[in-house]
Amino acid sequence: MSTHATAASSQNDATGDPRKLRVVGWSTGTVGRHVIVGVDRHPDLELVGLWVSNPDKAGKDAGELAGLGRELGVTATNDRDALLALKPDAIIHTAMTDDRIFESIEDLKSFLNAGVNVVSSGPVLLQYPYGVLWEDGLREVEEACTRGNASIHVNGIDPGFANDVLPLVMTSLSQRIDQVKVSEIADYSTYYQPVVMRDIFGFGKAVDDEEPMLWKPGILSMGWGSVVRQIAAGLGLTLDEPLVESVDRRPAPVDTKTVSVDIEAGAMGAVKFQVIGRVDGVDRVVLEHVTRTAEDQVPEWPTPPDGGGCYRVEITGEPNMKVDFTHCGENGDHNDSGMITTAQRLVNSVSSVVAAESGIVTALDLFHVTGRGLVSSKETN
């Protein structure tokens, strides 16, 4: 059991009730500000510290940075040592990791070494790092957990709940499984992440531009291979190596404006990619993303049932099953609610991660019923 799990279960507050778990929020970006709101509303958690990278935010109250309209009495700081000195039960880490994978892993290891449990939105390869994270890197994370007697859980909505817990729970209804396919189908026009949209995806650049990071060989398998491998592990499959990647980039037919990047007609405006796990040459687990920057782009590709965006789980076999998981914020925007659901998946996981044995905690550790052993052989297809 993690160090702080023991403390949390044994210490009481002045009323004799179990004390709240003490949490530090790590960033106040598109996800981090929702973490503040989520912790404030959670009956078992207490926000005791807040880290910010922007010096202009240091010294401001967490409630102000989260847009709560009231102060929480927690002052943001860029002094990481001061936050670790608080000895929180957990850090909820939502800082940008897509463009600084190695540096962010070092950050997470430093928290674990200090004996602090971690739930984080990235880097996503830590969602299920086995077969994804390089061997030395995996060993170093595991050693940091052991050294600090702490646990780490990386999750969110995607990679995360929509393509780990949800599909694996659905497989518990299966008699035979031929294939599990999980998809994100979304319009990213209101998704505010300029670095992700232009530099990582390449929206607004030439369709055949070789510079965007995401389309370099092996990167998709690093970013979303953890999804494929975790579903396979939940079903007891041994996948062919390597995973298979496919990418289809399409131009915007007209000039297109998004909140992150303006796209001229003819520049990249939509993409569909897959990461495929095969067994004996047969596609068994498929991760697909269909990403548009306007709802009417590439109409022949899969579309969400209500516009905007959805997560889709399709299980072929006996029986055939499909679930479209849709969500939107109170303002009607699915990108806003994507940030909220990511934040809440982390916030609501804190107590389980704190209570877990030290080490890497995956979705497979947080629930138990799947369709293990039910994947069909080629003869029964």
NORBEL-V318415 format. One record per residue. N is the residue number from 1. RES is the residue in three letters. PHI is phi in whole degrees, 0 to 359 (none if undefined). PSI is psi as a letter, one per 30 degrees, with the letter a starting at -180 (* if undefined). Layout:
n = <N & N>
res = <RES & RES>
phi = <PHI & PHI>
psi = <PSI & PSI>
This chain:
n = <1 & 2 & 3 & 4 & 5 & 6 & 7 & 8 & 9 & 10 & 11 & 12 & 13 & 14 & 15 & 16 & 17 & 18 & 19 & 20 & 21 & 22 & 23 & 24 & 25 & 26 & 27 & 28 & 29 & 30 & 31 & 32 & 33 & 34 & 35 & 36 & 37 & 38 & 39 & 40 & 41 & 42 & 43 & 44 & 45 & 46 & 47 & 48 & 49 & 50 & 51 & 52 & 53 & 54 & 55 & 56 & 57 & 58 & 59 & 60 & 61 & 62 & 63 & 64 & 65 & 66 & 67 & 68 & 69 & 70 & 71 & 72 & 73 & 74 & 75 & 76 & 77 & 78 & 79 & 80 & 81 & 82 & 83 & 84 & 85 & 86 & 87 & 88 & 89 & 90 & 91 & 92 & 93 & 94 & 95 & 96 & 97 & 98 & 99 & 100 & 101 & 102 & 103 & 104 & 105 & 106 & 107 & 108 & 109 & 110 & 111 & 112 & 113 & 114 & 115 & 116 & 117 & 118 & 119 & 120 & 121 & 122 & 123 & 124 & 125 & 126 & 127 & 128 & 129 & 130 & 131 & 132 & 133 & 134 & 135 & 136 & 137 & 138 & 139 & 140 & 141 & 142 & 143 & 144 & 145 & 146 & 147 & 148 & 149 & 150 & 151 & 152 & 153 & 154 & 155 & 156 & 157 & 158 & 159 & 160 & 161 & 162 & 163 & 164 & 165 & 166 & 167 & 168 & 169 & 170 & 171 & 172 & 173 & 174 & 175 & 176 & 177 & 178 & 179 & 180 & 181 & 182 & 183 & 184 & 185 & 186 & 187 & 188 & 189 & 190 & 191 & 192 & 193 & 194 & 195 & 196 & 197 & 198 & 199 & 200 & 201 & 202 & 203 & 204 & 205 & 206 & 207 & 208 & 209 & 210 & 211 & 212 & 213 & 214 & 215 & 216 & 217 & 218 & 219 & 220 & 221 & 222 & 223 & 224 & 225 & 226 & 227 & 228 & 229 & 230 & 231 & 232 & 233 & 234 & 235 & 236 & 237 & 238 & 239 & 240 & 241 & 242 & 243 & 244 & 245 & 246 & 247 & 248 & 249 & 250 & 251 & 252 & 253 & 254 & 255 & 256 & 257 & 258 & 259 & 260 & 261 & 262 & 263 & 264 & 265 & 266 & 267 & 268 & 269 & 270 & 271 & 272 & 273 & 274 & 275 & 276 & 277 & 278 & 279 & 280 & 281 & 282 & 283 & 284 & 285 & 286 & 287 & 288 & 289 & 290 & 291 & 292 & 293 & 294 & 295 & 296 & 297 & 298 & 299 & 300 & 301 & 302 & 303 & 304 & 305 & 306 & 307 & 308 & 309 & 310 & 311 & 312 & 313 & 314 & 315 & 316 & 317 & 318 & 319 & 320 & 321 & 322 & 323 & 324 & 325 & 326 & 327 & 328 & 329 & 330 & 331 & 332 & 333 & 334 & 335 & 336 & 337 & 338 & 339 & 340 & 341 & 342 & 343 & 344 & 345 & 346 & 347 & 348 & 349 & 350 & 351 & 352 & 353 & 354 & 355 & 356 & 357 & 358 & 359 & 360 & 361 & 362 & 363 & 364 & 365 & 366 & 367 & 368 & 369 & 370 & 371 & 372 & 373 & 374 & 375 & 376 & 377 & 378 & 379 & 380 & 381>
res = <MET & SER & THR & HIS & ALA & THR & ALA & ALA & SER & SER & GLN & ASN & ASP & ALA & THR & GLY & ASP & PRO & ARG & LYS & LEU & ARG & VAL & VAL & GLY & TRP & SER & THR & GLY & THR & VAL & GLY & ARG & HIS & VAL & ILE & VAL & GLY & VAL & ASP & ARG & HIS & PRO & ASP & LEU & GLU & LEU & VAL & GLY & LEU & TRP & VAL & SER & ASN & PRO & ASP & LYS & ALA & GLY & LYS & ASP & ALA & GLY & GLU & LEU & ALA & GLY & LEU & GLY & ARG & GLU & LEU & GLY & VAL & THR & ALA & THR & ASN & ASP & ARG & ASP & ALA & LEU & LEU & ALA & LEU & LYS & PRO & ASP & ALA & ILE & ILE & HIS & THR & ALA & MET & THR & ASP & ASP & ARG & ILE & PHE & GLU & SER & ILE & GLU & ASP & LEU & LYS & SER & PHE & LEU & ASN & ALA & GLY & VAL & ASN & VAL & VAL & SER & SER & GLY & PRO & VAL & LEU & LEU & GLN & TYR & PRO & TYR & GLY & VAL & LEU & TRP & GLU & ASP & GLY & LEU & ARG & GLU & VAL & GLU & GLU & ALA & CYS & THR & ARG & GLY & ASN & ALA & SER & ILE & HIS & VAL & ASN & GLY & ILE & ASP & PRO & GLY & PHE & ALA & ASN & ASP & VAL & LEU & PRO & LEU & VAL & MET & THR & SER & LEU & SER & GLN & ARG & ILE & ASP & GLN & VAL & LYS & VAL & SER & GLU & ILE & ALA & ASP & TYR & SER & THR & TYR & TYR & GLN & PRO & VAL & VAL & MET & ARG & ASP & ILE & PHE & GLY & PHE & GLY & LYS & ALA & VAL & ASP & ASP & GLU & GLU & PRO & MET & LEU & TRP & LYS & PRO & GLY & ILE & LEU & SER & MET & GLY & TRP & GLY & SER & VAL & VAL & ARG & GLN & ILE & ALA & ALA & GLY & LEU & GLY & LEU & THR & LEU & ASP & GLU & PRO & LEU & VAL & GLU & SER & VAL & ASP & ARG & ARG & PRO & ALA & PRO & VAL & ASP & THR & LYS & THR & VAL & SER & VAL & ASP & ILE & GLU & ALA & GLY & ALA & MET & GLY & ALA & VAL & LYS & PHE & GLN & VAL & ILE & GLY & ARG & VAL & ASP & GLY & VAL & ASP & ARG & VAL & VAL & LEU & GLU & HIS & VAL & THR & ARG & THR & ALA & GLU & ASP & GLN & VAL & PRO & GLU & TRP & PRO & THR & PRO & PRO & ASP & GLY & GLY & GLY & CYS & TYR & ARG & VAL & GLU & ILE & THR & GLY & GLU & PRO & ASN & MET & LYS & VAL & ASP & PHE & THR & HIS & CYS & GLY & GLU & ASN & GLY & ASP & HIS & ASN & ASP & SER & GLY & MET & ILE & THR & THR & ALA & GLN & ARG & LEU & VAL & ASN & SER & VAL & SER & SER & VAL & VAL & ALA & ALA & GLU & SER & GLY & ILE & VAL & THR & ALA & LEU & ASP & LEU & PHE & HIS & VAL & THR & GLY & ARG & GLY & LEU & VAL & SER & SER & LYS & GLU & THR & ASN>
phi = <none & 299 & 308 & 283 & 297 & 297 & 296 & 294 & 276 & 254 & 262 & 242 & 275 & 295 & 271 & 92 & 278 & 304 & 286 & 288 & 285 & 270 & 236 & 250 & 273 & 241 & 116 & 227 & 277 & 297 & 264 & 301 & 292 & 285 & 299 & 302 & 298 & 296 & 294 & 299 & 269 & 274 & 291 & 253 & 236 & 225 & 281 & 244 & 198 & 211 & 260 & 227 & 271 & 278 & 299 & 291 & 270 & 300 & 92 & 270 & 282 & 301 & 297 & 294 & 293 & 273 & 73 & 283 & 81 & 204 & 273 & 252 & 78 & 241 & 264 & 290 & 213 & 251 & 265 & 293 & 295 & 295 & 289 & 294 & 294 & 290 & 51 & 291 & 290 & 204 & 250 & 260 & 258 & 230 & 294 & 299 & 235 & 301 & 254 & 210 & 299 & 294 & 296 & 291 & 296 & 297 & 301 & 296 & 298 & 295 & 294 & 296 & 301 & 278 & 84 & 252 & 291 & 227 & 242 & 214 & 273 & 183 & 290 & 294 & 294 & 276 & 301 & 212 & 281 & 289 & 84 & 246 & 286 & 304 & 303 & 295 & 296 & 296 & 299 & 293 & 295 & 297 & 293 & 296 & 298 & 293 & 298 & 266 & 50 & 225 & 239 & 225 & 225 & 250 & 198 & 160 & 256 & 196 & 299 & 153 & 311 & 294 & 228 & 230 & 296 & 301 & 294 & 289 & 296 & 298 & 294 & 292 & 264 & 274 & 264 & 215 & 240 & 264 & 202 & 245 & 236 & 240 & 225 & 251 & 236 & 208 & 266 & 266 & 296 & 254 & 271 & 266 & 206 & 304 & 296 & 296 & 293 & 270 & 278 & 268 & 278 & 88 & 297 & 91 & 262 & 302 & 301 & 260 & 300 & 267 & 280 & 306 & 300 & 295 & 263 & 284 & 306 & 92 & 289 & 299 & 292 & 284 & 282 & 239 & 298 & 299 & 296 & 298 & 290 & 288 & 299 & 300 & 296 & 294 & 257 & 74 & 261 & 252 & 276 & 296 & 242 & 277 & 296 & 259 & 244 & 220 & 221 & 229 & 260 & 232 & 280 & 286 & 287 & 220 & 303 & 227 & 257 & 233 & 287 & 254 & 203 & 267 & 240 & 282 & 305 & 96 & 277 & 297 & 234 & 207 & 209 & 235 & 226 & 225 & 238 & 240 & 258 & 249 & 235 & 53 & 82 & 257 & 295 & 247 & 231 & 233 & 254 & 230 & 237 & 243 & 239 & 246 & 247 & 203 & 297 & 268 & 286 & 42 & 295 & 284 & 282 & 305 & 232 & 288 & 292 & 240 & 77 & 78 & 191 & 202 & 251 & 239 & 242 & 235 & 243 & 263 & 151 & 228 & 274 & 280 & 223 & 216 & 232 & 258 & 263 & 250 & 204 & 202 & 286 & 300 & 276 & 90 & 264 & 282 & 289 & 298 & 290 & 298 & 290 & 293 & 295 & 298 & 300 & 288 & 299 & 287 & 303 & 284 & 270 & 305 & 297 & 292 & 290 & 297 & 280 & 287 & 299 & 300 & 136 & 277 & 256 & 250 & 300 & 293 & 272 & 253 & 202 & 230 & 259 & 223 & 267 & 307 & 84 & 257 & 291 & 287 & 279 & 299 & 294 & 261 & 294>
psi = <k & l & e & f & e & e & e & e & f & f & k & l & a & f & f & f & l & k & l & l & k & k & k & k & k & i & l & h & a & f & e & e & e & f & e & e & e & e & e & e & f & k & f & g & l & k & j & f & l & k & k & k & f & j & f & f & f & k & f & l & k & e & e & e & f & f & g & f & g & l & k & f & g & k & k & k & l & g & j & e & e & e & e & e & f & f & h & l & e & l & k & j & j & g & l & k & f & e & g & h & e & e & e & e & e & e & e & e & e & e & e & e & e & g & g & k & l & k & k & l & f & l & k & f & f & f & e & i & f & k & f & e & k & k & e & e & e & e & e & e & e & e & e & e & e & e & e & f & h & l & l & k & k & k & a & b & e & j & k & b & e & f & g & d & e & e & e & e & e & e & f & f & f & k & e & k & k & e & k & k & k & k & k & k & j & l & j & g & f & g & j & j & i & e & e & e & e & e & e & e & e & g & k & f & l & k & e & g & k & f & e & k & e & f & g & k & k & f & e & e & f & e & e & f & f & e & e & e & e & e & e & e & e & f & g & h & k & j & l & l & k & l & l & k & k & k & k & j & k & k & l & k & f & l & k & k & k & l & f & e & k & k & k & l & k & f & l & k & f & l & k & k & l & k & k & k & k & l & j & h & f & k & j & e & k & k & k & k & k & j & j & l & g & k & f & g & k & i & f & f & l & k & l & l & f & g & l & d & l & l & k & k & k & k & j & k & b & j & l & k & k & k & k & j & j & l & l & l & l & f & g & f & k & f & e & e & f & e & e & e & e & e & e & e & e & e & e & f & f & e & e & e & e & e & f & l & k & k & a & k & k & l & f & f & f & f & l & f & j & a & h & k & g & g & k & l & l & f & f & g & *>
